[in-house]
Amino acid sequence: MLKTRLALTALIITVLPIAASAQTSNASRCDQLAAFYDRSAEPVPFDQGWSPAGRAERTLGYEECRKGKTDTGIRLLEEAIHKAGYKVPAA
C-alpha cells in the first residue's frame, strides 16, 4: 500500500508541472493571437452598427481562453484572424 501511494505521489509530482506548463503555453498563445488580431483587424467605429471581420470570434475565443478552455479559444482566435484576412502567425 505504501509503495502504491509513493508511486502515485511520484507520478502526480511528475505530471502536474508538465500539465501546468502546457496550460501556460496555451494561455500565452491565446494572448499572442488576440494581440495579433487587435493590431491587424481594421478598426471600425462600433456606432456605425458593424464591427471588423472576426470580432465576435476574437471576443469569444479570448473568453474561452480565460475560462481555461484554451484549445477552443485558440481555434476561435485563429478563425477570427482568418476572417480578418490574415494568416495565423507562427507560435
Buried (B, 14 or more C-beta within 10 A) or exposed (E): EEEEEEEEEEEEEEEEEEEEEEEEEBBEBBEBBBEBBEEBBEEEEEEEEEBBBBBBBBBBBBEBBEEEBBEBBBBBBBBBBBBBEBEBEEE
